[in-house]
Amino acid sequence: MKHLLPTLFLAAGMTLGTTATAQCKMTCGKQPTSGCCAGKPANGCCKSLADGTKLFLHADAQYRIPAIIQCKSGKIIAFTDHRYDNKDIGGGRHIDIVMKESTDGGKTWTATEQMVARGGNRIASSFDCAHGDAAVVCDRETGEILLMCASGGVGYWESTRENPQMMGRYTSSDEGKTWKAEEVTQHVYGLVDGMKSAFFTSGRICQSSRIKVGSHYRVYTALTTHEGNRVLYSDDFGKTWHLLGANAAETAPKGDEAKLEELPNGDVLISSRTQNGRFFNIYKYADKNKATGAWGTVAFSSAANNGVKNGDSACNGEILVVKAKDAQGKAVDLMLQSVPTGPGRSNVAIFYKALRTKADYASPETIAKDWEGAYQVSNTTSAYSTMVQAQDGKILFLYEEDAFRHPETEPDDYYNIVFKKLCVKKITAGKYQL
């Protein structure tokens, strides 16, 4: 499918339908000056990039589920579900995956959403009934984009092997201008005997920085199933998938939506959604090329062990490890984990801790405890979040904020999808920087 690129752009810190003059007056009480509302605040006027841009507004449509990438060219693409019936896939409901893009580092964005995966035929047994929960990565060498998603019209809890919630693989070789679709349901279900229901966790697909066996550097993603998490890997950019480890019980037996990250030695970390904290586990490779190895013992991270404090909400969040330096200039690997800290789904924050030596990630238990602090991204209702590191080292953060539902007609919350560009120094209150 080919889609024309829109020519309207939205400046960072602005919302759709707001003029530069009005936005400046609303933000700081001043008239716009040179550079104002263009990502370069002047005389204290307008919001900086760190203050955020509302890319998709709940006043316009029902949006949920953020995902974000940066392309080889530097273009940033933000994805979300456009949910016409304001619920997850199931019952023949209509969901599209849509996107907006920025070509100037997040300062301005296309104002009109572009179609990625179109649903809407309302036939529950059809692949194109709905597409949602995008999990995305851009290949660092080829620039190709891979997007895995839930598809069809069958709900997760009603799904069976005979009548499953479907799975889609979308690829783009032109930075999102056109997309090629492929259904991969039976291939994925065939990896695990008896699996009744599964979907790819939305957000960031992890790409290895060191393991390249096939045509592309290895990518990792997590399935949510009734039995817990399954971790998949691919050496051909999602054309074929393989199970990492034997079964869910060895990965995260009670885990919900989960994310993967590569540790400094190439082992694989899973961070899984659960109530009041996170589940962590590590897959330690015996042979990276053959992908043999074993999962450790799941560790729970919460306030009790000074870990990731998830409040009273179970929610999708992102795990990311970036290179940084401490105040003495010593190199560290800095681990970041985003979650809402509560009450409920509110106050999304980014927790952080430094991995200075191999001992700091020797076991899931070590990872789970003694996080150093957290940066509060949102001070209101906020839920799912995701992040990637940009080419300039900044953190591209996309999340759900300002929950809304019509009290009489809407069954579930939907949100504004908000973009922020953050620096490591700000996230860690000056403890670490690039």
C-alpha positions as CSV (number, residue, x, y, z in Angstrom):
1,M,0.0,0.0,0.0
2,K,1.2,3.5,-0.8
3,H,0.3,6.5,1.2
4,L,1.0,10.2,0.4
5,L,3.1,12.0,2.9
6,P,1.3,15.0,4.6
7,T,2.8,18.4,4.5
8,L,1.4,19.9,7.7
9,F,3.7,19.8,10.7
10,L,3.2,20.1,14.5
11,A,5.8,21.9,16.5
12,A,7.2,20.4,19.7
13,G,5.3,21.4,22.8
14,M,2.2,22.2,20.8
15,T,-1.1,20.4,20.4
16,L,-3.2,20.1,17.2
17,G,-5.5,23.0,16.6
18,T,-3.4,25.5,18.6
19,T,-1.6,28.4,17.0
20,A,2.0,29.3,17.9
21,T,0.8,32.5,19.5
22,A,-1.9,30.8,21.5
23,Q,0.4,28.1,22.6
24,C,3.1,30.5,23.8
25,K,0.5,32.6,25.7
26,M,-0.9,29.5,27.2
27,T,2.5,28.2,28.3
28,C,4.2,31.2,29.6
29,G,2.0,34.3,29.0
30,K,4.3,35.7,26.2
31,Q,3.9,36.5,22.6
32,P,6.0,34.3,20.2
33,T,9.5,35.5,19.5
34,S,12.2,34.4,17.1
35,G,12.6,30.6,17.4
36,C,9.6,30.2,19.6
37,C,7.5,27.1,19.2
38,A,10.1,25.6,16.9
39,G,11.9,23.5,19.5
40,K,14.2,26.5,20.3
41,P,12.7,28.3,23.3
42,A,13.4,32.1,23.2
43,N,13.2,34.4,26.2
44,G,11.6,31.6,28.3
45,C,8.7,31.3,25.8
46,C,7.2,27.9,24.9
47,K,8.0,24.4,26.0
48,S,11.2,22.7,25.4
49,L,11.4,19.2,23.8
50,A,11.5,17.7,27.3
51,D,8.0,19.2,28.0
52,G,6.5,17.0,25.4
53,T,4.4,17.0,22.2
54,K,0.9,15.6,22.1
55,L,1.1,13.6,18.8
56,F,-2.3,11.9,19.0
57,L,-5.1,13.5,20.9
58,H,-8.0,11.8,22.6
59,A,-10.2,14.7,21.6
60,D,-9.8,13.6,18.0
61,A,-10.0,9.8,18.2
62,Q,-9.6,6.8,20.5
63,Y,-5.8,6.2,20.8
64,R,-3.8,3.6,22.7
65,I,-0.5,1.7,22.6
66,P,2.7,3.6,21.8
67,A,5.7,2.4,19.8
68,I,8.6,4.5,18.4
69,I,11.7,4.0,16.3
70,Q,14.4,6.1,14.7
71,C,15.3,5.3,11.1
72,K,18.8,5.2,9.6
73,S,18.3,8.6,8.0
74,G,17.4,10.1,11.4
75,K,13.6,10.2,10.8
76,I,11.6,9.4,13.9
77,I,8.4,7.4,13.6
78,A,5.7,7.2,16.3
79,F,3.0,4.5,16.1
80,T,-0.2,4.0,17.9
81,D,-3.5,2.1,17.7
82,H,-6.5,4.1,16.4
83,R,-9.3,2.2,18.1
84,Y,-12.7,3.0,16.7
85,D,-14.5,0.9,19.3
86,N,-12.2,1.8,22.2
87,K,-11.3,-1.8,23.1
88,D,-8.7,-4.5,22.4
89,I,-8.9,-6.7,19.4
90,G,-12.0,-9.0,19.6
91,G,-15.6,-9.2,18.7
92,G,-15.0,-7.9,15.2
93,R,-13.9,-4.5,16.5
94,H,-12.1,-2.1,14.1
95,I,-8.5,-1.1,14.9
96,D,-5.9,0.5,12.6
97,I,-2.2,1.0,13.3
98,V,-1.2,4.6,12.4
99,M,1.9,6.7,12.5
100,K,3.3,10.2,12.5
101,E,6.9,11.2,11.7
102,S,9.5,13.8,12.4
103,T,12.5,14.6,10.3
104,D,14.1,17.2,12.6
105,G,14.8,15.2,15.7
106,G,11.3,15.5,17.2
107,K,11.0,19.3,16.9
108,T,8.1,19.1,14.4
109,W,5.8,16.3,13.4
110,T,3.4,15.5,10.6
111,A,0.0,16.6,11.8
112,T,-2.0,14.0,9.9
113,E,-1.8,10.4,10.8
114,Q,-0.6,8.0,8.1
115,M,-1.9,4.4,7.7
116,V,0.4,1.5,8.5
117,A,-2.0,-1.5,8.9
118,R,-5.7,-1.0,8.1
119,G,-8.4,-3.0,9.7
120,G,-12.1,-2.4,9.6
121,N,-13.8,-5.1,7.6
122,R,-15.7,-6.2,10.7
123,I,-15.3,-9.9,9.9
124,A,-14.0,-11.6,13.0
125,S,-12.4,-14.5,11.1
126,S,-10.5,-12.1,8.8
127,F,-6.9,-11.0,9.2
128,D,-7.9,-7.4,8.3
129,C,-10.6,-7.1,10.8
130,A,-8.2,-5.3,13.1
131,H,-4.5,-4.7,13.6
132,G,-3.0,-3.4,16.9
133,D,-0.3,-3.6,19.6
134,A,2.6,-2.8,17.3
135,A,6.1,-4.0,18.3
136,V,8.7,-2.3,16.1
137,V,12.4,-2.1,15.3
138,C,14.5,-0.5,12.5
139,D,17.5,-2.6,11.3
140,R,20.7,-0.7,12.0
141,E,22.4,-1.9,8.8
142,T,19.7,-2.0,6.1
143,G,17.2,0.6,7.5
144,E,14.4,-1.9,7.0
145,I,11.5,-1.6,9.5
146,L,9.9,-4.7,11.1
147,L,6.5,-4.4,12.8
148,M,4.9,-7.4,14.5
149,C,1.3,-7.0,15.7
150,A,-2.0,-8.6,16.8
151,S,-4.5,-9.0,14.0
152,G,-8.0,-10.3,13.2
153,G,-11.2,-10.2,15.2
154,V,-10.7,-12.8,17.9
155,G,-10.0,-11.6,21.5
156,Y,-7.0,-12.7,23.4
157,W,-9.0,-14.5,26.1
158,E,-11.3,-16.2,23.6
159,S,-8.4,-17.3,21.4
160,T,-7.6,-21.0,20.7
161,R,-5.2,-22.8,18.4
162,E,-8.2,-23.7,16.2
163,N,-9.6,-20.1,16.3
164,P,-6.7,-17.9,17.3
165,Q,-6.1,-14.2,17.6
166,M,-4.0,-13.7,14.5
167,M,-0.5,-12.3,14.2
168,G,0.9,-10.0,11.5
169,R,4.3,-9.1,10.2
170,Y,4.6,-5.8,8.5
171,T,7.8,-4.6,6.8
172,S,8.9,-1.3,5.1
173,S,12.0,-0.7,3.1
174,D,11.3,3.0,2.5
175,E,11.0,4.4,6.1
176,G,7.3,3.9,6.4
177,K,6.0,5.2,3.0
178,T,4.8,1.8,2.0
179,W,4.2,-1.4,4.0
180,K,4.1,-5.1,3.1
181,A,1.8,-7.4,5.1
182,E,2.1,-11.1,5.9
183,E,0.1,-13.2,8.3
184,V,2.4,-15.4,10.5
185,T,-0.1,-16.9,13.0
186,Q,0.4,-20.6,12.4
187,H,4.2,-20.2,12.2
188,V,4.3,-18.7,15.6
189,Y,1.8,-21.0,17.2
190,G,3.7,-24.0,15.8
191,L,6.7,-23.1,18.0
192,V,4.9,-24.2,21.2
193,D,2.7,-27.3,21.6
194,G,-0.6,-26.5,23.2
195,M,-0.4,-22.7,23.2
196,K,-3.9,-21.4,23.2
197,S,-3.5,-17.7,23.0
198,A,-0.6,-15.3,22.4
199,F,0.3,-11.9,21.2
200,F,3.5,-9.9,20.7
201,T,4.2,-7.4,23.4
202,S,3.8,-3.9,22.0
203,G,6.6,-1.3,22.0
204,R,10.3,-1.9,21.2
205,I,11.7,-5.1,19.6
206,C,15.2,-5.5,20.9
207,Q,18.0,-5.9,18.3
208,S,21.4,-7.4,19.4
209,S,24.4,-5.2,18.9
210,R,26.8,-8.2,18.8
211,I,25.1,-11.3,17.5
212,K,24.7,-11.7,13.7
213,V,24.3,-15.3,12.5
214,G,21.9,-14.8,9.6
215,S,21.1,-12.0,7.3
216,H,20.5,-9.4,10.1
217,Y,21.6,-8.8,13.6
218,R,19.4,-11.0,15.9
219,V,16.2,-9.6,17.2
220,Y,14.2,-10.6,20.3
221,T,10.6,-10.2,21.2
222,A,8.3,-11.5,23.9
223,L,4.9,-13.3,23.6
224,T,2.2,-12.9,26.3
225,T,0.4,-16.2,26.7
226,H,-1.9,-17.8,29.3
227,E,1.0,-19.8,30.6
228,G,3.3,-16.8,31.0
229,N,5.9,-15.3,28.8
230,R,7.7,-16.9,25.8
231,V,10.7,-15.3,24.3
232,L,11.4,-15.5,20.6
233,Y,14.4,-14.6,18.5
234,S,15.0,-14.3,14.8
235,D,18.2,-14.2,12.7
236,D,16.4,-13.1,9.5
237,F,14.5,-10.1,10.7
238,G,11.3,-11.8,11.6
239,K,10.8,-14.0,8.6
240,T,11.2,-17.0,10.9
241,W,11.1,-17.1,14.7
242,H,12.6,-19.6,17.2
243,L,11.9,-20.2,20.9
244,L,14.6,-18.9,23.3
245,G,14.7,-21.5,26.0
246,A,12.4,-24.4,26.6
247,N,9.1,-23.2,28.2
248,A,7.3,-20.4,29.9
249,A,7.8,-21.7,33.4
250,E,11.6,-21.1,33.0
251,T,11.1,-17.6,31.6
252,A,8.4,-15.7,33.6
253,P,5.6,-18.1,34.6
254,K,3.2,-15.5,35.7
255,G,4.5,-12.7,33.5
256,D,2.2,-10.5,31.4
257,E,3.4,-8.1,28.7
258,A,7.2,-8.3,28.6
259,K,10.2,-6.5,27.0
260,L,13.7,-7.8,26.2
261,E,17.1,-6.1,26.4
262,E,20.6,-7.3,25.6
263,L,23.0,-7.2,28.6
264,P,26.6,-5.9,28.1
265,N,27.9,-9.5,27.7
266,G,25.2,-10.5,25.1
267,D,22.9,-12.4,27.5
268,V,19.2,-11.5,27.3
269,L,17.2,-9.8,30.0
270,I,13.4,-10.1,30.2
271,S,11.4,-7.5,32.2
272,S,7.8,-8.5,32.6
273,R,4.6,-6.7,33.7
274,T,3.1,-7.7,37.0
275,Q,1.3,-6.1,39.9
276,N,3.3,-3.8,42.2
277,G,6.6,-4.3,40.4
278,R,8.4,-6.2,37.6
279,F,9.6,-9.7,37.0
280,F,13.2,-10.0,35.8
281,N,15.0,-13.0,34.4
282,I,18.2,-13.6,32.4
283,Y,18.9,-16.0,29.6
284,K,22.6,-17.0,29.8
285,Y,24.0,-18.1,26.6
286,A,26.1,-21.3,26.4
287,D,26.6,-20.7,22.6
288,K,25.4,-17.4,21.2
289,N,25.5,-18.6,17.5
290,K,23.4,-21.6,18.3
291,A,21.2,-19.7,20.8
292,T,21.7,-22.5,23.4
293,G,21.6,-21.6,27.1
294,A,19.2,-21.5,30.0
295,W,17.0,-19.1,31.8
296,G,17.7,-18.3,35.5
297,T,15.2,-18.0,38.4
298,V,12.7,-15.3,38.1
299,A,13.2,-12.4,40.5
300,F,10.5,-9.9,41.7
301,S,11.5,-6.2,41.8
302,S,9.4,-4.0,44.0
303,A,9.6,-1.4,46.8
304,A,10.5,-4.3,49.2
305,N,14.0,-4.7,47.7
306,N,14.4,-1.1,46.6
307,G,13.5,-2.1,43.1
308,V,11.1,-0.9,40.5
309,K,8.1,0.5,42.3
310,N,5.1,-0.1,40.1
311,G,2.5,1.2,42.5
312,D,-0.7,-0.8,42.5
313,S,-0.9,-1.1,38.7
314,A,0.3,-3.8,36.4
315,C,1.2,-2.0,33.2
316,N,3.4,-2.3,30.0
317,G,6.7,-0.4,30.3
318,E,10.1,-0.4,28.6
319,I,13.5,-1.7,29.5
320,L,16.6,-0.1,27.9
321,V,20.4,-0.2,28.5
322,V,22.5,2.7,27.3
323,K,26.2,3.7,27.6
324,A,26.9,6.5,30.0
325,K,29.5,8.0,32.4
326,D,29.3,8.7,36.1
327,A,30.3,11.9,37.8
328,Q,33.9,10.7,37.9
329,G,33.9,10.0,34.2
330,K,33.9,6.3,34.6
331,A,32.0,4.3,31.9
332,V,28.9,2.5,33.0
333,D,26.0,0.7,31.3
334,L,22.9,2.5,32.5
335,M,19.7,0.5,32.8
336,L,16.4,2.3,32.4
337,Q,12.9,1.0,33.2
338,S,9.6,2.9,32.6
339,V,6.4,2.2,34.6
340,P,3.5,4.1,36.1
341,T,4.2,4.5,39.8
342,G,0.6,5.0,40.7
343,P,-1.9,5.3,42.3
344,G,-3.4,3.1,39.5
345,R,-2.2,4.0,36.1
346,S,-0.7,7.4,36.8
347,N,2.7,9.1,37.2
348,V,4.8,7.3,34.6
349,A,8.4,7.4,35.7
350,I,11.8,6.1,34.5
351,F,13.8,4.1,37.1
352,Y,17.5,3.8,36.6
353,K,20.5,1.9,37.9
354,A,24.1,1.6,36.8
355,L,25.8,-1.7,35.7
356,R,29.4,-1.1,36.5
357,T,30.8,-4.7,36.5
358,K,29.5,-8.1,35.5
359,A,28.6,-8.7,39.1
360,D,25.9,-6.1,38.8
361,Y,24.0,-8.3,36.3
362,A,25.2,-11.7,37.5
363,S,21.6,-12.9,38.3
364,P,18.0,-11.8,38.0
365,E,18.0,-11.2,41.8
366,T,20.9,-8.7,41.4
367,I,19.1,-6.9,38.6
368,A,15.8,-6.7,40.5
369,K,17.1,-5.0,43.6
370,D,18.7,-1.6,44.6
371,W,17.7,0.7,41.8
372,E,19.2,4.1,42.3
373,G,16.3,6.5,41.6
374,A,13.5,7.5,39.3
375,Y,12.7,10.5,37.0
376,Q,9.0,11.4,37.0
377,V,7.9,11.9,33.4
378,S,4.2,12.5,34.0
379,N,2.3,13.9,37.0
380,T,-1.2,12.8,35.9
381,T,-2.9,9.7,34.6
382,S,-0.5,7.8,32.4
383,A,0.0,4.2,31.4
384,Y,1.8,2.3,28.6
385,S,5.3,3.7,27.7
386,T,8.2,2.9,25.4
387,M,11.6,4.4,24.6
388,V,14.6,4.0,22.3
389,Q,17.9,5.8,22.2
390,A,18.3,8.3,19.4
391,Q,21.4,8.7,17.3
392,D,22.3,11.9,19.3
393,G,22.2,9.8,22.5
394,K,18.9,11.3,23.8
395,I,16.0,9.1,24.9
396,L,13.0,9.2,22.6
397,F,10.1,8.6,25.0
398,L,6.5,7.9,23.9
399,Y,3.7,7.2,26.3
400,E,0.0,7.4,27.1
401,E,-1.2,10.4,29.2
402,D,-4.5,12.0,30.3
403,A,-6.9,9.1,30.5
404,F,-10.3,9.9,29.2
405,R,-13.6,8.0,28.7
406,H,-17.1,9.2,28.0
407,P,-19.1,8.2,31.1
408,E,-22.1,6.9,29.1
409,T,-20.7,5.5,25.9
410,E,-17.0,4.5,26.4
411,P,-16.2,1.2,28.2
412,D,-12.4,1.8,28.7
413,D,-9.9,4.6,29.0
414,Y,-8.1,6.0,26.0
415,Y,-5.3,8.6,26.0
416,N,-3.2,11.3,24.4
417,I,0.0,9.8,22.9
418,V,2.8,12.1,24.0
419,F,6.4,12.4,22.8
420,K,9.3,13.6,25.0
421,K,13.0,13.8,24.2
422,L,15.0,13.4,27.3
423,C,18.7,13.4,28.2
424,V,20.4,10.9,30.5
425,K,21.6,13.7,32.7
426,K,18.1,14.9,33.3
427,I,16.7,11.4,33.9
428,T,19.4,10.7,36.5
429,A,19.5,14.1,38.2
430,G,23.0,14.7,37.0
431,K,24.5,11.4,38.3
432,Y,25.2,10.1,34.8
433,Q,25.6,11.6,31.4
434,L,26.8,10.5,27.9
